[in-house]
Amino acid sequence: MHKHKGSCLCGKVTFEVEGDFESFFLCHCNLCRKDTGSAHAANLFSSSAHLRWLSGENLVKTFDFQGSGHIKSFCTEGGSALPNLQMGGKLLVVPAGSLDSELSLRPNAHIFNSDKASWDHDLEHIHRFEGLPE
């Protein structure tokens, strides 16, 4: 059984996840693209892992888009995406970027690929910088 630690951007919210993730998906649906402001969301899923807030739980807000079950939790101070429970608490969803500990898993798949952004293709061919371009 693995233990992962994570936090938000401002550092006021910290958490621990104990258990294993069953899947790791890169979701290209319209809602995940709006949530992240990027090409896709990168989320880990577990039906057995346990989430424990270590600090700042009072700063966590959970938003269920129009009661649709598209759920996002975030830090009200800095806006970072944070873990949440879905499906009546049966499914833990953890934004991969919120983890501070190393993750040995690789994504299982791209999902909702038919919804991906029109500019999201052949990205491996564009120029890469190790830091901010000058």
A tleap script that builds the chain and sets N, CA, C and O, in Angstrom:
source leaprc.protein.ff14SB
mol = sequence {
  NMET HIE LYS HIE LYS GLY SER CYS LEU CYS
  GLY LYS VAL THR PHE GLU VAL GLU GLY ASP
  PHE GLU SER PHE PHE LEU CYS HIE CYS ASN
  LEU CYS ARG LYS ASP THR GLY SER ALA HIE
  ALA ALA ASN LEU PHE SER SER SER ALA HIE
  LEU ARG TRP LEU SER GLY GLU ASN LEU VAL
  LYS THR PHE ASP PHE GLN GLY SER GLY HIE
  ILE LYS SER PHE CYS THR GLU GLY GLY SER
  ALA LEU PRO ASN LEU GLN MET GLY GLY LYS
  LEU LEU VAL VAL PRO ALA GLY SER LEU ASP
  SER GLU LEU SER LEU ARG PRO ASN ALA HIE
  ILE PHE ASN SER ASP LYS ALA SER TRP ASP
  HIE ASP LEU GLU HIE ILE HIE ARG PHE GLU
  GLY LEU PRO CGLU
}
set mol.1.N position { 0.852 -1.175 0.000 }
set mol.1.CA position { 0.000 0.000 0.000 }
set mol.1.C position { 0.897 1.238 0.000 }
set mol.1.O position { 1.846 1.331 0.779 }
set mol.2.N position { 0.584 2.179 -0.878 }
set mol.2.CA position { 1.375 3.392 -1.028 }
set mol.2.C position { 0.796 4.538 -0.207 }
set mol.2.O position { -0.392 4.558 0.117 }
set mol.3.N position { 1.657 5.482 0.116 }
set mol.3.CA position { 1.240 6.700 0.799 }
set mol.3.C position { 1.779 7.879 -0.010 }
set mol.3.O position { 2.974 7.953 -0.298 }
set mol.4.N position { 0.892 8.792 -0.368 }
set mol.4.CA position { 1.272 9.971 -1.144 }
set mol.4.C position { 0.902 11.225 -0.366 }
set mol.4.O position { -0.129 11.274 0.305 }
set mol.5.N position { 1.750 12.230 -0.462 }
set mol.5.CA position { 1.452 13.532 0.135 }
set mol.5.C position { 1.253 14.536 -0.979 }
set mol.5.O position { 1.825 14.410 -2.062 }
set mol.6.N position { 0.425 15.544 -0.695 }
set mol.6.CA position { 0.167 16.569 -1.686 }
set mol.6.C position { -0.185 17.879 -1.027 }
set mol.6.O position { -0.360 17.962 0.189 }
set mol.7.N position { -0.286 18.920 -1.867 }
set mol.7.CA position { -0.602 20.255 -1.363 }
set mol.7.C position { -1.109 21.133 -2.491 }
set mol.7.O position { -1.065 20.768 -3.666 }
set mol.8.N position { -1.587 22.293 -2.100 }
set mol.8.CA position { -2.020 23.299 -3.064 }
set mol.8.C position { -0.843 24.234 -3.364 }
set mol.8.O position { 0.217 24.125 -2.748 }
set mol.9.N position { -1.035 25.134 -4.299 }
set mol.9.CA position { 0.008 26.075 -4.703 }
set mol.9.C position { 0.451 26.983 -3.569 }
set mol.9.O position { 1.648 27.224 -3.412 }
set mol.10.N position { -0.477 27.493 -2.778 }
set mol.10.CA position { -0.115 28.415 -1.703 }
set mol.10.C position { 0.444 27.688 -0.484 }
set mol.10.O position { 1.035 28.317 0.394 }
set mol.11.N position { 0.261 26.361 -0.421 }
set mol.11.CA position { 0.806 25.562 0.664 }
set mol.11.C position { -0.052 25.507 1.915 }
set mol.11.O position { 0.332 24.865 2.893 }
set mol.12.N position { -1.204 26.165 1.907 }
set mol.12.CA position { -2.064 26.178 3.099 }
set mol.12.C position { -2.885 24.905 3.250 }
set mol.12.O position { -3.306 24.559 4.354 }
set mol.13.N position { -3.115 24.207 2.135 }
set mol.13.CA position { -3.843 22.940 2.182 }
set mol.13.C position { -2.848 21.820 1.906 }
set mol.13.O position { -2.152 21.823 0.890 }
set mol.14.N position { -2.793 20.865 2.824 }
set mol.14.CA position { -1.956 19.681 2.619 }
set mol.14.C position { -2.798 18.447 2.898 }
set mol.14.O position { -3.759 18.492 3.667 }
set mol.15.N position { -2.422 17.345 2.260 }
set mol.15.CA position { -3.202 16.122 2.405 }
set mol.15.C position { -2.308 14.910 2.221 }
set mol.15.O position { -1.161 15.005 1.786 }
set mol.16.N position { -2.878 13.774 2.567 }
set mol.16.CA position { -2.207 12.495 2.410 }
set mol.16.C position { -3.210 11.516 1.831 }
set mol.16.O position { -4.378 11.500 2.220 }
set mol.17.N position { -2.745 10.699 0.899 }
set mol.17.CA position { -3.570 9.636 0.329 }
set mol.17.C position { -2.876 8.326 0.643 }
set mol.17.O position { -1.716 8.121 0.284 }
set mol.18.N position { -3.597 7.437 1.319 }
set mol.18.CA position { -3.049 6.122 1.633 }
set mol.18.C position { -3.818 5.080 0.839 }
set mol.18.O position { -5.035 4.951 0.963 }
set mol.19.N position { -3.086 4.344 0.025 }
set mol.19.CA position { -3.702 3.323 -0.807 }
set mol.19.C position { -3.184 3.403 -2.224 }
set mol.19.O position { -2.278 4.178 -2.530 }
set mol.20.N position { -3.763 2.601 -3.070 }
set mol.20.CA position { -3.307 2.505 -4.458 }
set mol.20.C position { -4.323 3.108 -5.410 }
set mol.20.O position { -5.528 3.092 -5.161 }
set mol.21.N position { -3.805 3.640 -6.504 }
set mol.21.CA position { -4.653 4.176 -7.564 }
set mol.21.C position { -4.885 3.080 -8.596 }
set mol.21.O position { -3.957 2.369 -8.983 }
set mol.22.N position { -6.132 2.951 -9.037 }
set mol.22.CA position { -6.474 1.941 -10.038 }
set mol.22.C position { -6.286 2.450 -11.447 }
set mol.22.O position { -5.994 1.670 -12.354 }
set mol.23.N position { -6.449 3.751 -11.648 }
set mol.23.CA position { -6.299 4.289 -12.998 }
set mol.23.C position { -5.817 5.732 -12.954 }
set mol.23.O position { -5.951 6.438 -11.955 }
set mol.24.N position { -5.256 6.131 -14.076 }
set mol.24.CA position { -4.683 7.465 -14.256 }
set mol.24.C position { -5.066 7.884 -15.675 }
set mol.24.O position { -4.519 7.370 -16.651 }
set mol.25.N position { -6.007 8.816 -15.781 }
set mol.25.CA position { -6.506 9.224 -17.089 }
set mol.25.C position { -6.198 10.690 -17.389 }
set mol.25.O position { -6.205 11.537 -16.496 }
set mol.26.N position { -5.933 10.966 -18.644 }
set mol.26.CA position { -5.811 12.331 -19.154 }
set mol.26.C position { -7.132 12.610 -19.868 }
set mol.26.O position { -7.400 12.053 -20.932 }
set mol.27.N position { -7.954 13.473 -19.276 }
set mol.27.CA position { -9.302 13.707 -19.796 }
set mol.27.C position { -9.355 14.988 -20.626 }
set mol.27.O position { -8.973 16.063 -20.164 }
set mol.28.N position { -9.834 14.850 -21.848 }
set mol.28.CA position { -9.919 15.964 -22.790 }
set mol.28.C position { -11.337 16.527 -22.925 }
set mol.28.O position { -11.592 17.325 -23.827 }
set mol.29.N position { -12.264 16.126 -22.046 }
set mol.29.CA position { -13.642 16.626 -22.184 }
set mol.29.C position { -13.671 18.145 -22.000 }
set mol.29.O position { -12.769 18.728 -21.399 }
set mol.30.N position { -14.703 18.760 -22.519 }
set mol.30.CA position { -14.833 20.225 -22.452 }
set mol.30.C position { -14.793 20.736 -21.014 }
set mol.30.O position { -14.205 21.783 -20.745 }
set mol.31.N position { -15.408 20.012 -20.099 }
set mol.31.CA position { -15.450 20.464 -18.707 }
set mol.31.C position { -14.074 20.395 -18.057 }
set mol.31.O position { -13.693 21.310 -17.327 }
set mol.32.N position { -13.330 19.333 -18.306 }
set mol.32.CA position { -11.972 19.235 -17.731 }
set mol.32.C position { -11.049 20.296 -18.331 }
set mol.32.O position { -10.183 20.829 -17.637 }
set mol.33.N position { -11.232 20.604 -19.609 }
set mol.33.CA position { -10.410 21.667 -20.212 }
set mol.33.C position { -10.743 23.014 -19.573 }
set mol.33.O position { -9.843 23.826 -19.356 }
set mol.34.N position { -11.996 23.264 -19.274 }
set mol.34.CA position { -12.385 24.508 -18.582 }
set mol.34.C position { -11.817 24.528 -17.160 }
set mol.34.O position { -11.310 25.550 -16.699 }
set mol.35.N position { -11.911 23.374 -16.465 }
set mol.35.CA position { -11.388 23.268 -15.100 }
set mol.35.C position { -9.914 23.636 -15.017 }
set mol.35.O position { -9.493 24.357 -14.112 }
set mol.36.N position { -9.135 23.136 -15.971 }
set mol.36.CA position { -7.685 23.282 -15.899 }
set mol.36.C position { -7.154 24.457 -16.697 }
set mol.36.O position { -6.052 24.936 -16.432 }
set mol.37.N position { -7.921 24.928 -17.671 }
set mol.37.CA position { -7.413 25.969 -18.568 }
set mol.37.C position { -6.330 25.416 -19.473 }
set mol.37.O position { -5.512 26.175 -19.994 }
set mol.38.N position { -6.311 24.117 -19.667 }
set mol.38.CA position { -5.261 23.461 -20.433 }
set mol.38.C position { -5.871 22.442 -21.387 }
set mol.38.O position { -7.090 22.374 -21.547 }
set mol.39.N position { -5.013 21.656 -22.012 }
set mol.39.CA position { -5.457 20.673 -23.003 }
set mol.39.C position { -6.236 19.525 -22.373 }
set mol.39.O position { -7.116 18.945 -23.009 }
set mol.40.N position { -5.912 19.197 -21.122 }
set mol.40.CA position { -6.589 18.075 -20.478 }
set mol.40.C position { -6.349 18.121 -18.973 }
set mol.40.O position { -5.442 18.799 -18.491 }
set mol.41.N position { -7.171 17.393 -18.256 }
set mol.41.CA position { -6.951 17.167 -16.826 }
set mol.41.C position { -6.169 15.870 -16.691 }
set mol.41.O position { -6.293 14.979 -17.531 }
set mol.42.N position { -5.369 15.758 -15.646 }
set mol.42.CA position { -4.610 14.542 -15.356 }
set mol.42.C position { -5.036 14.079 -13.964 }
set mol.42.O position { -4.572 14.621 -12.961 }
set mol.43.N position { -5.910 13.086 -13.901 }
set mol.43.CA position { -6.485 12.655 -12.632 }
set mol.43.C position { -6.226 11.184 -12.348 }
set mol.43.O position { -6.245 10.336 -13.241 }
set mol.44.N position { -5.983 10.913 -11.064 }
set mol.44.CA position { -5.802 9.561 -10.544 }
set mol.44.C position { -7.104 9.143 -9.875 }
set mol.44.O position { -7.782 9.965 -9.259 }
set mol.45.N position { -7.456 7.861 -9.996 }
set mol.45.CA position { -8.719 7.359 -9.466 }
set mol.45.C position { -8.482 6.147 -8.575 }
set mol.45.O position { -7.670 5.277 -8.889 }
set mol.46.N position { -9.210 6.104 -7.450 }
set mol.46.CA position { -9.125 4.951 -6.554 }
set mol.46.C position { -10.462 4.722 -5.866 }
set mol.46.O position { -11.119 5.660 -5.414 }
set mol.47.N position { -10.846 3.452 -5.797 }
set mol.47.CA position { -12.053 3.081 -5.055 }
set mol.47.C position { -11.703 2.554 -3.666 }
set mol.47.O position { -12.592 2.199 -2.891 }
set mol.48.N position { -10.400 2.503 -3.350 }
set mol.48.CA position { -10.007 1.943 -2.056 }
set mol.48.C position { -9.078 2.839 -1.229 }
set mol.48.O position { -8.954 2.636 -0.021 }
set mol.49.N position { -8.430 3.817 -1.847 }
set mol.49.CA position { -7.503 4.688 -1.115 }
set mol.49.C position { -8.276 5.635 -0.196 }
set mol.49.O position { -9.452 5.922 -0.423 }
set mol.50.N position { -7.592 6.111 0.840 }
set mol.50.CA position { -8.201 7.012 1.810 }
set mol.50.C position { -7.509 8.370 1.782 }
set mol.50.O position { -6.281 8.455 1.748 }
set mol.51.N position { -8.307 9.420 1.797 }
set mol.51.CA position { -7.828 10.797 1.808 }
set mol.51.C position { -7.876 11.332 3.233 }
set mol.51.O position { -8.872 11.164 3.936 }
set mol.52.N position { -6.794 11.975 3.649 }
set mol.52.CA position { -6.757 12.621 4.961 }
set mol.52.C position { -6.200 14.023 4.773 }
set mol.52.O position { -5.102 14.200 4.244 }
set mol.53.N position { -6.962 15.014 5.207 }
set mol.53.CA position { -6.500 16.395 5.160 }
set mol.53.C position { -5.550 16.620 6.326 }
set mol.53.O position { -5.897 16.335 7.472 }
set mol.54.N position { -4.360 17.127 6.049 }
set mol.54.CA position { -3.379 17.397 7.103 }
set mol.54.C position { -3.465 18.840 7.581 }
set mol.54.O position { -3.229 19.120 8.756 }
set mol.55.N position { -3.799 19.753 6.684 }
set mol.55.CA position { -3.989 21.166 7.048 }
set mol.55.C position { -4.869 21.844 6.012 }
set mol.55.O position { -4.925 21.422 4.857 }
set mol.56.N position { -5.548 22.887 6.428 }
set mol.56.CA position { -6.312 23.733 5.515 }
set mol.56.C position { -7.600 23.163 4.976 }
set mol.56.O position { -8.112 23.675 3.980 }
set mol.57.N position { -8.145 22.138 5.578 }
set mol.57.CA position { -9.387 21.552 5.059 }
set mol.57.C position { -10.499 22.597 4.949 }
set mol.57.O position { -11.354 22.508 4.068 }
set mol.58.N position { -10.484 23.584 5.842 }
set mol.58.CA position { -11.497 24.648 5.806 }
set mol.58.C position { -11.346 25.543 4.570 }
set mol.58.O position { -12.256 26.317 4.270 }
set mol.59.N position { -10.234 25.460 3.854 }
set mol.59.CA position { -10.016 26.253 2.644 }
set mol.59.C position { -10.408 25.495 1.370 }
set mol.59.O position { -10.296 26.033 0.269 }
set mol.60.N position { -10.862 24.263 1.519 }
set mol.60.CA position { -11.228 23.438 0.362 }
set mol.60.C position { -12.704 23.649 0.029 }
set mol.60.O position { -13.581 23.471 0.875 }
set mol.61.N position { -12.952 24.028 -1.207 }
set mol.61.CA position { -14.330 24.179 -1.692 }
set mol.61.C position { -14.543 23.146 -2.791 }
set mol.61.O position { -13.661 22.902 -3.614 }
set mol.62.N position { -15.728 22.544 -2.789 }
set mol.62.CA position { -16.065 21.550 -3.802 }
set mol.62.C position { -17.221 22.083 -4.634 }
set mol.62.O position { -18.225 22.566 -4.110 }
set mol.63.N position { -17.049 21.981 -5.951 }
set mol.63.CA position { -18.012 22.493 -6.916 }
set mol.63.C position { -18.501 21.336 -7.781 }
set mol.63.O position { -17.694 20.639 -8.397 }
set mol.64.N position { -19.809 21.129 -7.831 }
set mol.64.CA position { -20.429 20.103 -8.674 }
set mol.64.C position { -21.149 20.854 -9.788 }
set mol.64.O position { -22.202 21.449 -9.555 }
set mol.65.N position { -20.592 20.829 -10.991 }
set mol.65.CA position { -21.126 21.583 -12.119 }
set mol.65.C position { -22.568 21.187 -12.414 }
set mol.65.O position { -22.837 20.083 -12.886 }
set mol.66.N position { -23.477 22.091 -12.132 }
set mol.66.CA position { -24.908 21.934 -12.396 }
set mol.66.C position { -25.451 20.601 -11.884 }
set mol.66.O position { -26.377 20.040 -12.469 }
set mol.67.N position { -24.873 20.095 -10.792 }
set mol.67.CA position { -25.330 18.827 -10.226 }
set mol.67.C position { -25.085 17.641 -11.141 }
set mol.67.O position { -25.711 16.592 -10.990 }
set mol.68.N position { -24.164 17.810 -12.102 }
set mol.68.CA position { -23.930 16.781 -13.125 }
set mol.68.C position { -23.022 15.657 -12.666 }
set mol.68.O position { -22.926 14.629 -13.335 }
set mol.69.N position { -22.350 15.836 -11.530 }
set mol.69.CA position { -21.366 14.852 -11.111 }
set mol.69.C position { -19.972 15.184 -11.604 }
set mol.69.O position { -19.006 14.503 -11.258 }
set mol.70.N position { -19.861 16.242 -12.421 }
set mol.70.CA position { -18.522 16.729 -12.789 }
set mol.70.C position { -18.076 17.603 -11.623 }
set mol.70.O position { -18.491 18.755 -11.494 }
set mol.71.N position { -17.220 17.029 -10.775 }
set mol.71.CA position { -16.874 17.636 -9.497 }
set mol.71.C position { -15.434 18.104 -9.490 }
set mol.71.O position { -14.537 17.413 -9.973 }
set mol.72.N position { -15.227 19.285 -8.938 }
set mol.72.CA position { -13.886 19.832 -8.779 }
set mol.72.C position { -13.767 20.398 -7.374 }
set mol.72.O position { -14.631 21.147 -6.918 }
set mol.73.N position { -12.680 20.029 -6.690 }
set mol.73.CA position { -12.359 20.642 -5.404 }
set mol.73.C position { -11.131 21.499 -5.614 }
set mol.73.O position { -10.259 21.173 -6.419 }
set mol.74.N position { -11.071 22.614 -4.872 }
set mol.74.CA position { -9.963 23.540 -5.060 }
set mol.74.C position { -9.721 24.337 -3.797 }
set mol.74.O position { -10.588 24.432 -2.928 }
set mol.75.N position { -8.526 24.912 -3.706 }
set mol.75.CA position { -8.148 25.768 -2.591 }
set mol.75.C position { -8.745 27.152 -2.835 }
set mol.75.O position { -8.528 27.747 -3.891 }
set mol.76.N position { -9.490 27.660 -1.868 }
set mol.76.CA position { -10.121 28.970 -2.032 }
set mol.76.C position { -9.114 30.113 -1.931 }
set mol.76.O position { -9.426 31.246 -2.300 }
set mol.77.N position { -7.926 29.831 -1.441 }
set mol.77.CA position { -6.889 30.855 -1.334 }
set mol.77.C position { -6.150 31.041 -2.657 }
set mol.77.O position { -6.039 32.164 -3.147 }
set mol.78.N position { -5.646 29.961 -3.235 }
set mol.78.CA position { -4.832 30.056 -4.451 }
set mol.78.C position { -5.439 29.423 -5.680 }
set mol.78.O position { -4.909 29.594 -6.778 }
set mol.79.N position { -6.543 28.693 -5.532 }
set mol.79.CA position { -7.249 28.130 -6.673 }
set mol.79.C position { -6.795 26.765 -7.151 }
set mol.79.O position { -7.384 26.224 -8.087 }
set mol.80.N position { -5.776 26.190 -6.544 }
set mol.80.CA position { -5.267 24.891 -7.006 }
set mol.80.C position { -6.307 23.784 -6.910 }
set mol.80.O position { -7.099 23.732 -5.969 }
set mol.81.N position { -6.289 22.900 -7.907 }
set mol.81.CA position { -7.152 21.722 -7.890 }
set mol.81.C position { -6.705 20.778 -6.783 }
set mol.81.O position { -5.510 20.590 -6.560 }
set mol.82.N position { -7.672 20.187 -6.095 }
set mol.82.CA position { -7.403 19.297 -4.963 }
set mol.82.C position { -8.262 18.033 -5.067 }
set mol.82.O position { -9.228 17.998 -5.829 }
set mol.83.N position { -7.911 17.004 -4.307 }
set mol.83.CA position { -8.681 15.752 -4.349 }
set mol.83.C position { -10.125 15.938 -3.903 }
set mol.83.O position { -10.460 16.879 -3.183 }
set mol.84.N position { -10.964 15.018 -4.351 }
set mol.84.CA position { -12.355 15.014 -3.908 }
set mol.84.C position { -12.908 13.604 -3.982 }
set mol.84.O position { -12.358 12.726 -4.647 }
set mol.85.N position { -14.011 13.415 -3.281 }
set mol.85.CA position { -14.726 12.143 -3.314 }
set mol.85.C position { -15.932 12.292 -4.220 }
set mol.85.O position { -16.630 13.305 -4.184 }
set mol.86.N position { -16.171 11.273 -5.035 }
set mol.86.CA position { -17.286 11.283 -5.960 }
set mol.86.C position { -18.077 9.991 -5.816 }
set mol.86.O position { -17.677 9.083 -5.087 }
set mol.87.N position { -19.187 9.919 -6.507 }
set mol.87.CA position { -20.054 8.734 -6.503 }
set mol.87.C position { -20.434 8.331 -5.076 }
set mol.87.O position { -20.316 7.168 -4.689 }
set mol.88.N position { -20.888 9.312 -4.312 }
set mol.88.CA position { -21.319 9.053 -2.947 }
set mol.88.C position { -20.187 8.601 -2.034 }
set mol.88.O position { -20.407 7.837 -1.094 }
set mol.89.N position { -18.974 9.075 -2.313 }
set mol.89.CA position { -17.818 8.733 -1.493 }
set mol.89.C position { -17.127 7.442 -1.888 }
set mol.89.O position { -16.182 7.018 -1.223 }
set mol.90.N position { -17.583 6.809 -2.961 }
set mol.90.CA position { -17.003 5.534 -3.388 }
set mol.90.C position { -15.759 5.689 -4.258 }
set mol.90.O position { -15.004 4.732 -4.431 }
set mol.91.N position { -15.538 6.887 -4.807 }
set mol.91.CA position { -14.424 7.098 -5.725 }
set mol.91.C position { -13.622 8.326 -5.312 }
set mol.91.O position { -14.167 9.424 -5.200 }
set mol.92.N position { -12.330 8.135 -5.086 }
set mol.92.CA position { -11.423 9.234 -4.790 }
set mol.92.C position { -10.765 9.660 -6.087 }
set mol.92.O position { -10.198 8.839 -6.808 }
set mol.93.N position { -10.845 10.966 -6.384 }
set mol.93.CA position { -10.226 11.532 -7.578 }
set mol.93.C position { -9.162 12.517 -7.114 }
set mol.93.O position { -9.448 13.449 -6.362 }
set mol.94.N position { -7.924 12.299 -7.574 }
set mol.94.CA position { -6.801 13.131 -7.153 }
set mol.94.C position { -6.139 13.740 -8.380 }
set mol.94.O position { -5.638 13.008 -9.234 }
set mol.95.N position { -6.125 15.084 -8.486 }
set mol.95.CA position { -5.382 15.706 -9.576 }
set mol.95.C position { -3.894 15.344 -9.437 }
set mol.95.O position { -3.286 15.614 -8.401 }
set mol.96.N position { -3.319 14.743 -10.462 }
set mol.96.CA position { -1.941 14.262 -10.379 }
set mol.96.C position { -0.964 15.378 -10.038 }
set mol.96.O position { 0.009 15.147 -9.320 }
set mol.97.N position { -1.204 16.569 -10.533 }
set mol.97.CA position { -0.311 17.691 -10.277 }
set mol.97.C position { -0.343 18.194 -8.848 }
set mol.97.O position { 0.515 18.987 -8.458 }
set mol.98.N position { -1.311 17.755 -8.057 }
set mol.98.CA position { -1.397 18.200 -6.670 }
set mol.98.C position { -0.505 17.365 -5.743 }
set mol.98.O position { -0.309 17.721 -4.581 }
set mol.99.N position { 0.029 16.264 -6.255 }
set mol.99.CA position { 0.890 15.409 -5.429 }
set mol.99.C position { 2.291 15.995 -5.320 }
set mol.99.O position { 2.842 16.499 -6.299 }
set mol.100.N position { 2.855 15.925 -4.134 }
set mol.100.CA position { 4.236 16.347 -3.904 }
set mol.100.C position { 5.175 15.151 -3.936 }
set mol.100.O position { 6.362 15.305 -4.223 }
set mol.101.N position { 4.668 13.980 -3.648 }
set mol.101.CA position { 5.495 12.771 -3.654 }
set mol.101.C position { 5.602 12.243 -5.086 }
set mol.101.O position { 4.758 12.522 -5.938 }
set mol.102.N position { 6.654 11.482 -5.319 }
set mol.102.CA position { 6.874 10.886 -6.639 }
set mol.102.C position { 5.764 9.886 -6.957 }
set mol.102.O position { 5.259 9.189 -6.077 }
set mol.103.N position { 5.408 9.838 -8.208 }
set mol.103.CA position { 4.368 8.928 -8.667 }
set mol.103.C position { 4.987 7.996 -9.701 }
set mol.103.O position { 5.506 8.455 -10.719 }
set mol.104.N position { 4.937 6.716 -9.452 }
set mol.104.CA position { 5.543 5.759 -10.379 }
set mol.104.C position { 4.593 5.375 -11.515 }
set mol.104.O position { 5.024 4.793 -12.510 }
set mol.105.N position { 3.328 5.693 -11.375 }
set mol.105.CA position { 2.345 5.364 -12.416 }
set mol.105.C position { 2.507 6.262 -13.636 }
set mol.105.O position { 2.931 7.413 -13.535 }
set mol.106.N position { 2.160 5.710 -14.772 }
set mol.106.CA position { 2.052 6.485 -16.004 }
set mol.106.C position { 0.570 6.487 -16.380 }
set mol.106.O position { -0.157 5.570 -16.000 }
set mol.107.N position { 0.111 7.496 -17.116 }
set mol.107.CA position { -1.301 7.499 -17.508 }
set mol.107.C position { -1.684 6.226 -18.261 }
set mol.107.O position { -0.914 5.698 -19.063 }
set mol.108.N position { -2.909 5.745 -17.976 }
set mol.108.CA position { -3.437 4.566 -18.661 }
set mol.108.C position { -3.935 4.912 -20.055 }
set mol.108.O position { -3.774 4.137 -20.998 }
set mol.109.N position { -4.554 6.109 -20.174 }
set mol.109.CA position { -5.173 6.452 -21.454 }
set mol.109.C position { -5.584 7.921 -21.484 }
set mol.109.O position { -5.723 8.581 -20.454 }
set mol.110.N position { -5.772 8.396 -22.705 }
set mol.110.CA position { -6.451 9.674 -22.951 }
set mol.110.C position { -7.929 9.321 -23.051 }
set mol.110.O position { -8.287 8.366 -23.741 }
set mol.111.N position { -8.796 10.076 -22.373 }
set mol.111.CA position { -10.232 9.819 -22.480 }
set mol.111.C position { -10.930 11.066 -23.020 }
set mol.111.O position { -10.404 12.174 -22.923 }
set mol.112.N position { -12.104 10.873 -23.582 }
set mol.112.CA position { -12.866 11.925 -24.258 }
set mol.112.C position { -12.002 12.602 -25.311 }
set mol.112.O position { -12.035 13.821 -25.484 }
set mol.113.N position { -11.228 11.778 -26.010 }
set mol.113.CA position { -10.322 12.279 -27.046 }
set mol.113.C position { -11.079 12.986 -28.166 }
set mol.113.O position { -10.524 13.863 -28.828 }
set mol.114.N position { -12.338 12.615 -28.384 }
set mol.114.CA position { -13.125 13.257 -29.440 }
set mol.114.C position { -13.432 14.719 -29.111 }
set mol.114.O position { -13.791 15.493 -29.999 }
set mol.115.N position { -13.290 15.102 -27.826 }
set mol.115.CA position { -13.538 16.489 -27.405 }
set mol.115.C position { -12.267 17.322 -27.324 }
set mol.115.O position { -12.331 18.491 -26.944 }
set mol.116.N position { -11.120 16.760 -27.667 }
set mol.116.CA position { -9.875 17.480 -27.435 }
set mol.116.C position { -9.810 18.782 -28.229 }
set mol.116.O position { -10.450 18.930 -29.270 }
set mol.117.N position { -9.023 19.717 -27.708 }
set mol.117.CA position { -8.878 21.040 -28.324 }
set mol.117.C position { -8.300 20.917 -29.738 }
set mol.117.O position { -7.488 20.032 -30.012 }
set mol.118.N position { -8.721 21.799 -30.616 }
set mol.118.CA position { -8.273 21.745 -32.013 }
set mol.118.C position { -6.767 21.934 -32.143 }
set mol.118.O position { -6.171 21.468 -33.114 }
set mol.119.N position { -6.149 22.602 -31.193 }
set mol.119.CA position { -4.704 22.855 -31.238 }
set mol.119.C position { -3.887 21.771 -30.550 }
set mol.119.O position { -2.658 21.840 -30.526 }
set mol.120.N position { -4.560 20.775 -29.994 }
set mol.120.CA position { -3.895 19.722 -29.228 }
set mol.120.C position { -3.512 18.547 -30.139 }
set mol.120.O position { -4.145 17.492 -30.107 }
set mol.121.N position { -2.488 18.745 -30.934 }
set mol.121.CA position { -1.966 17.666 -31.771 }
set mol.121.C position { -0.520 17.978 -32.163 }
set mol.121.O position { -0.137 19.143 -32.269 }
set mol.122.N position { 0.254 16.962 -32.369 }
set mol.122.CA position { 1.664 17.080 -32.764 }
set mol.122.C position { 2.466 17.979 -31.833 }
set mol.122.O position { 3.397 18.647 -32.284 }
set mol.123.N position { 2.133 18.015 -30.560 }
set mol.123.CA position { 2.823 18.894 -29.611 }
set mol.123.C position { 4.254 18.448 -29.332 }
set mol.123.O position { 5.081 19.245 -28.889 }
set mol.124.N position { 4.547 17.171 -29.592 }
set mol.124.CA position { 5.910 16.696 -29.383 }
set mol.124.C position { 6.889 17.302 -30.392 }
set mol.124.O position { 8.104 17.183 -30.228 }
set mol.125.N position { 6.362 17.953 -31.434 }
set mol.125.CA position { 7.214 18.532 -32.475 }
set mol.125.C position { 7.522 20.016 -32.280 }
set mol.125.O position { 8.333 20.575 -33.018 }
set mol.126.N position { 6.894 20.658 -31.308 }
set mol.126.CA position { 7.176 22.084 -31.114 }
set mol.126.C position { 8.423 22.255 -30.251 }
set mol.126.O position { 8.828 21.331 -29.545 }
set mol.127.N position { 9.031 23.447 -30.311 }
set mol.127.CA position { 10.273 23.714 -29.616 }
set mol.127.C position { 10.093 23.557 -28.097 }
set mol.127.O position { 9.027 23.851 -27.556 }
set mol.128.N position { 11.149 23.092 -27.424 }
set mol.128.CA position { 11.132 22.895 -25.969 }
set mol.128.C position { 12.232 23.748 -25.318 }
set mol.128.O position { 13.339 23.869 -25.843 }
set mol.129.N position { 11.898 24.329 -24.173 }
set mol.129.CA position { 12.841 25.099 -23.376 }
set mol.129.C position { 12.951 24.440 -22.017 }
set mol.129.O position { 11.961 23.900 -21.522 }
set mol.130.N position { 14.113 24.465 -21.400 }
set mol.130.CA position { 14.295 23.920 -20.047 }
set mol.130.C position { 13.730 24.867 -18.987 }
set mol.130.O position { 13.486 24.441 -17.858 }
set mol.131.N position { 13.523 26.105 -19.316 }
set mol.131.CA position { 12.976 27.109 -18.412 }
set mol.131.C position { 12.214 28.123 -19.250 }
set mol.131.O position { 11.804 27.828 -20.372 }
set mol.132.N position { 12.030 29.296 -18.713 }
set mol.132.CA position { 11.329 30.369 -19.416 }
set mol.132.C position { 12.175 30.852 -20.601 }
set mol.132.O position { 13.358 31.141 -20.422 }
set mol.133.N position { 11.597 30.946 -21.808 }
set mol.133.CA position { 12.391 31.421 -22.957 }
set mol.133.C position { 12.804 32.875 -22.754 }
set mol.133.O position { 12.081 33.665 -22.147 }
set mol.134.N position { 13.971 33.208 -23.272 }
set mol.134.CA position { 14.471 34.588 -23.142 }
set mol.134.C position { 14.012 35.459 -24.274 }
set mol.134.O position { 14.344 36.643 -24.316 }
savepdb mol mol.pdb
quit
